[in-house]
Amino acid sequence: MSYVLQTNHLTKKIDGKELVRDVGIHVKKGEIYGFLGPNGAGKTTVMKMITNLWKPTEGTVELFGETLENTSYEVFKRMGSIIEFPTFYEHMSGRDNLKLHCEYMGYYSRNSLTEALEMLGLLEAADKPVKRYSLGMKQRLGIARAILCRPELVILDEPTNGLDPAGMKQIRDLFQMLKEEYSMTFLISSHLLSEIESIADTIGIISHGKLLKEISIQEISEMNTAYIELTVENVQKAAYILSDKMNLSNFKIMDASRIRIYELSAATQEISKQLLLNGVEMTSITKYTESLEDYFLKLTGEGGKSC
């Protein structure tokens, strides 16, 4: 399969410290790819290498089928981006900042500037100097600039920083519209699982500088990801019963009183019966469907001790 964006064994070291190692992400045309990981996981480092702000220590970046080089100027005309915080000429208006960007990109369209301002709810503030914009308004202006020239690929580093919940939803809806109507491809980083779960087609999970998994949201939903959660008085004895008496192996001790069982062939009635017969007091047993948060915590080893 050909990809709009692909990285191969991407590694970055600074002053002997390895920030990311052997990262390989694969972004398909026309999808929203959620780059998910906690703060400090390496998301921004990878995005800086994709946009040529930093050079890889090892590995390569491929954009639109071509390996990124120092002289790959034309490829960036096909991209829009926000890396970390968007910066502007503060004394100029929002509209003039966007006009300057169009000049820089060699892009001339009579309606696109007004459309971008309207899409981001900035028409009323368009002629005010940017120094009078709030943090959220500057973030919106950065997104307007990123999509202004109708790029094929948009790279956005934590794009909803500074936005309230209503603003975050508006931006998510905008990205979906641009994907569907203009076939734009998005790579969006975030540490907010709920944000990525609600918008992404594919996610890449990064932790401690290493890409742990690439998986589609559909695959996660189609996986047998329901689980049974027990709350018991003696978690170690309950784990022994599940393992030795019921021959179950795919379960996890979550804390001092909770166990999650991922083998759904086990019936809740049989689990209750065996624990009762073996003297384990149980206060609750509930069947759940696993969310992206659960999947993330399980994959990264957080939130519980494997058994």
C-alpha positions as CSV (number, residue, x, y, z in Angstrom):
1,M,0.0,0.0,0.0
2,S,1.2,3.5,-0.8
3,Y,1.1,6.2,1.9
4,V,0.9,9.9,1.9
5,L,3.3,9.9,4.9
6,Q,5.6,7.2,6.0
7,T,8.5,7.2,8.4
8,N,11.2,4.5,8.5
9,H,13.2,3.7,11.6
10,L,13.0,7.4,12.6
11,T,15.4,8.1,15.5
12,K,16.4,11.4,17.1
13,K,19.2,11.9,19.7
14,I,20.2,15.3,21.2
15,D,23.3,15.6,23.5
16,G,23.4,11.8,23.8
17,K,19.8,11.6,24.9
18,E,17.5,9.5,22.7
19,L,14.2,11.3,22.3
20,V,12.5,8.8,19.9
21,R,13.7,5.5,18.5
22,D,12.9,3.4,15.4
23,V,9.5,5.1,14.8
24,G,7.6,3.9,11.7
25,I,4.2,5.5,11.1
26,H,2.0,5.0,8.0
27,V,-0.6,7.5,7.1
28,K,-3.1,6.7,4.3
29,K,-4.6,9.2,1.9
30,G,-7.8,10.7,3.1
31,E,-7.7,9.5,6.7
32,I,-7.4,11.2,10.1
33,Y,-4.4,9.6,11.9
34,G,-4.4,10.2,15.6
35,F,-0.9,10.3,17.1
36,L,-1.6,9.4,20.7
37,G,0.7,9.5,23.7
38,P,1.3,11.3,27.0
39,N,3.2,14.6,27.2
40,G,6.9,14.0,26.6
41,A,6.3,10.7,24.7
42,G,8.0,12.0,21.5
43,K,5.0,13.2,19.4
44,T,6.4,16.7,18.8
45,T,9.9,15.4,18.0
46,V,8.5,13.1,15.3
47,M,6.4,16.0,13.8
48,K,9.4,18.3,13.8
49,M,11.3,15.7,11.7
50,I,8.4,15.2,9.4
51,T,8.2,19.0,8.7
52,N,12.0,19.2,8.3
53,L,12.4,21.5,11.4
54,W,14.8,18.8,12.9
55,K,17.0,16.4,11.0
56,P,16.7,12.7,12.0
57,T,19.7,11.1,13.7
58,E,18.7,7.9,11.9
59,G,15.9,6.9,9.5
60,T,13.9,8.6,6.8
61,V,10.7,10.4,6.1
62,E,8.7,9.8,3.0
63,L,6.1,12.4,1.8
64,F,3.9,11.6,-1.2
65,G,6.2,8.7,-2.1
66,E,9.4,10.7,-2.1
67,T,12.1,10.7,0.6
68,L,12.4,14.0,2.4
69,E,15.7,15.8,1.6
70,N,17.2,19.2,2.5
71,T,16.1,20.4,-1.0
72,S,12.5,19.1,-0.8
73,Y,11.0,22.6,-1.0
74,E,8.1,21.9,-3.3
75,V,6.6,19.1,-1.1
76,F,5.8,21.6,1.7
77,K,3.5,23.5,-0.7
78,R,1.3,20.4,-0.4
79,M,1.2,20.6,3.4
80,G,-0.1,22.7,6.3
81,S,1.0,22.4,9.8
82,I,1.1,23.6,13.4
83,I,4.0,22.5,15.5
84,E,3.8,23.3,19.2
85,F,2.4,26.9,19.3
86,P,1.4,28.9,16.2
87,T,3.3,32.1,15.9
88,F,2.3,35.3,14.1
89,Y,3.3,38.9,13.5
90,E,1.5,40.3,16.5
91,H,1.2,43.8,15.3
92,M,-0.6,42.7,12.1
93,S,-4.2,41.6,11.9
94,G,-5.3,38.0,11.6
95,R,-6.4,38.6,8.0
96,D,-3.0,40.2,7.0
97,N,-1.1,37.3,8.6
98,L,-3.1,34.9,6.4
99,K,-2.5,37.0,3.3
100,L,1.2,37.0,4.0
101,H,1.1,33.2,4.3
102,C,-0.7,32.9,0.9
103,E,2.1,35.1,-0.6
104,Y,4.7,32.9,0.9
105,M,3.1,29.7,-0.4
106,G,2.4,31.2,-3.8
107,Y,-1.3,30.4,-3.4
108,Y,-3.9,32.8,-4.7
109,S,-7.6,32.2,-4.3
110,R,-10.2,35.0,-3.9
111,N,-12.4,33.2,-1.5
112,S,-10.2,30.8,0.5
113,L,-9.0,33.4,3.0
114,T,-12.5,34.5,3.9
115,E,-13.7,30.9,4.0
116,A,-10.9,29.9,6.4
117,L,-11.7,32.8,8.7
118,E,-15.4,31.9,8.6
119,M,-14.7,28.2,9.2
120,L,-12.8,29.0,12.4
121,G,-15.2,31.7,13.6
122,L,-12.7,34.5,13.2
123,L,-14.5,36.8,10.7
124,E,-15.4,39.4,13.4
125,A,-11.9,39.5,14.7
126,A,-10.1,39.2,11.3
127,D,-9.0,42.9,11.2
128,K,-7.9,43.2,14.8
129,P,-4.1,42.9,15.6
130,V,-3.2,39.4,16.7
131,K,-1.7,40.7,20.0
132,R,-5.3,41.3,21.0
133,Y,-6.3,37.7,20.4
134,S,-6.8,35.2,23.2
135,L,-4.9,31.9,23.3
136,G,-7.9,30.1,21.8
137,M,-8.2,32.6,19.0
138,K,-4.6,32.3,18.2
139,Q,-5.0,28.5,18.1
140,R,-8.0,29.0,15.7
141,L,-5.9,31.3,13.5
142,G,-3.1,28.8,13.4
143,I,-5.6,26.1,12.2
144,A,-7.0,28.6,9.6
145,R,-3.5,29.1,8.3
146,A,-2.8,25.4,8.2
147,I,-5.8,24.6,6.0
148,L,-5.9,27.9,4.1
149,C,-4.1,26.7,1.0
150,R,-6.1,23.5,0.7
151,P,-3.2,21.3,1.5
152,E,-3.2,17.5,0.8
153,L,-1.7,16.7,4.2
154,V,-2.2,18.6,7.4
155,I,0.1,18.1,10.4
156,L,-1.3,19.4,13.7
157,D,0.4,19.2,17.1
158,E,-2.2,19.3,19.9
159,P,-4.5,21.5,17.8
160,T,-7.2,22.0,20.4
161,N,-4.9,23.5,23.1
162,G,-6.6,26.6,24.6
163,L,-10.1,25.7,23.3
164,D,-13.2,25.1,25.4
165,P,-15.2,21.9,24.9
166,A,-17.6,23.5,22.4
167,G,-14.6,24.8,20.4
168,M,-13.0,21.4,20.5
169,K,-16.1,19.8,19.0
170,Q,-16.3,22.5,16.3
171,I,-12.7,21.8,15.3
172,R,-13.3,18.1,15.2
173,D,-16.4,18.6,13.0
174,L,-14.3,20.9,10.7
175,F,-11.6,18.3,10.3
176,Q,-14.2,15.6,9.4
177,M,-15.7,17.9,6.8
178,L,-12.4,18.8,5.2
179,K,-11.5,15.1,5.1
180,E,-14.8,14.2,3.4
181,E,-15.3,17.2,1.1
182,Y,-11.7,18.0,0.2
183,S,-10.0,14.6,0.7
184,M,-7.5,16.2,3.1
185,T,-5.3,13.8,5.1
186,F,-4.6,14.7,8.8
187,L,-1.9,13.7,11.2
188,I,-3.1,15.0,14.6
189,S,-1.2,14.5,17.9
190,S,-2.9,14.6,21.3
191,H,-2.6,13.3,24.8
192,L,-6.4,13.3,25.1
193,L,-7.7,9.9,24.4
194,S,-11.3,11.0,24.2
195,E,-10.4,13.5,21.5
196,I,-8.6,11.0,19.4
197,E,-11.2,8.3,19.8
198,S,-14.0,10.7,18.6
199,I,-12.2,11.7,15.3
200,A,-9.4,9.3,14.2
201,D,-9.6,6.6,11.6
202,T,-6.3,5.1,12.7
203,I,-4.2,5.6,15.8
204,G,-0.5,5.3,16.5
205,I,0.3,4.9,20.2
206,I,3.7,6.3,21.3
207,S,5.2,6.0,24.7
208,H,8.7,6.8,26.0
209,G,9.9,7.6,22.4
210,K,8.8,4.3,20.9
211,L,5.8,3.5,18.7
212,L,4.0,0.7,20.4
213,K,1.1,0.1,18.0
214,E,-0.7,1.2,14.9
215,I,-4.3,0.2,14.7
216,S,-7.6,1.4,13.2
217,I,-10.4,2.5,15.4
218,Q,-12.6,0.0,13.6
219,E,-10.2,-2.8,14.5
220,I,-10.4,-1.8,18.2
221,S,-14.2,-1.8,18.1
222,E,-14.3,-5.1,16.3
223,M,-11.9,-6.8,18.6
224,N,-13.3,-9.0,21.4
225,T,-12.5,-6.2,23.8
226,A,-15.3,-6.6,26.4
227,Y,-14.1,-7.7,29.8
228,I,-15.6,-8.9,33.1
229,E,-14.6,-6.9,36.2
230,L,-14.7,-8.4,39.7
231,T,-14.6,-6.6,43.0
232,V,-13.5,-9.0,45.7
233,E,-12.2,-8.9,49.3
234,N,-9.2,-11.1,48.7
235,V,-7.8,-10.3,45.2
236,Q,-4.8,-12.8,45.5
237,K,-7.0,-15.7,46.4
238,A,-9.5,-14.8,43.7
239,A,-6.6,-14.7,41.1
240,Y,-5.6,-18.2,42.3
241,I,-9.1,-19.6,41.8
242,L,-9.3,-18.1,38.3
243,S,-6.0,-19.5,37.4
244,D,-5.8,-22.9,39.1
245,K,-9.5,-23.8,39.4
246,M,-10.9,-22.3,36.2
247,N,-7.8,-22.5,34.0
248,L,-8.1,-18.8,33.0
249,S,-5.0,-16.9,32.1
250,N,-6.0,-13.7,30.4
251,F,-6.9,-11.5,33.3
252,K,-5.3,-8.6,35.1
253,I,-5.2,-7.5,38.8
254,M,-6.1,-3.8,38.6
255,D,-5.7,-2.9,42.3
256,A,-6.2,-4.3,45.8
257,S,-9.8,-5.3,45.1
258,R,-10.4,-5.4,41.3
259,I,-9.7,-8.0,38.6
260,R,-10.5,-7.8,34.9
261,I,-11.0,-11.0,33.0
262,Y,-10.5,-10.7,29.2
263,E,-11.5,-14.4,28.4
264,L,-15.2,-13.9,27.5
265,S,-15.8,-17.6,27.2
266,A,-16.0,-17.5,31.0
267,A,-19.6,-17.0,32.1
268,T,-20.3,-14.6,34.9
269,Q,-22.4,-17.2,36.7
270,E,-19.7,-19.8,36.6
271,I,-17.1,-17.2,37.9
272,S,-19.5,-16.2,40.8
273,K,-20.1,-19.9,41.6
274,Q,-16.4,-20.9,41.8
275,L,-15.4,-17.9,43.9
276,L,-18.3,-18.6,46.3
277,L,-17.5,-22.3,46.6
278,N,-13.9,-21.5,47.3
279,G,-14.6,-18.9,50.0
280,V,-13.9,-15.7,48.1
281,E,-16.3,-12.9,49.1
282,M,-17.3,-10.9,46.0
283,T,-19.0,-7.5,46.1
284,S,-19.7,-7.1,42.4
285,I,-19.2,-8.6,39.0
286,T,-19.9,-6.5,35.8
287,K,-19.3,-7.0,32.1
288,Y,-17.9,-4.0,30.2
289,T,-16.9,-3.0,26.7
290,E,-13.3,-1.8,26.5
291,S,-12.7,1.8,25.4
292,L,-9.7,3.3,23.7
293,E,-8.5,4.4,27.2
294,D,-8.6,0.8,28.4
295,Y,-6.8,-0.4,25.3
296,F,-4.1,2.4,25.7
297,L,-3.6,1.6,29.4
298,K,-3.3,-2.1,28.8
299,L,-0.9,-1.6,25.9
300,T,1.4,0.8,27.8
301,G,1.4,-1.2,30.9
302,E,-0.3,1.5,33.0
303,G,-3.3,1.1,35.3
304,G,-2.7,-2.4,36.6
305,K,-0.4,-5.3,37.2
306,S,-0.5,-8.1,34.7
307,C,-1.1,-11.6,36.0
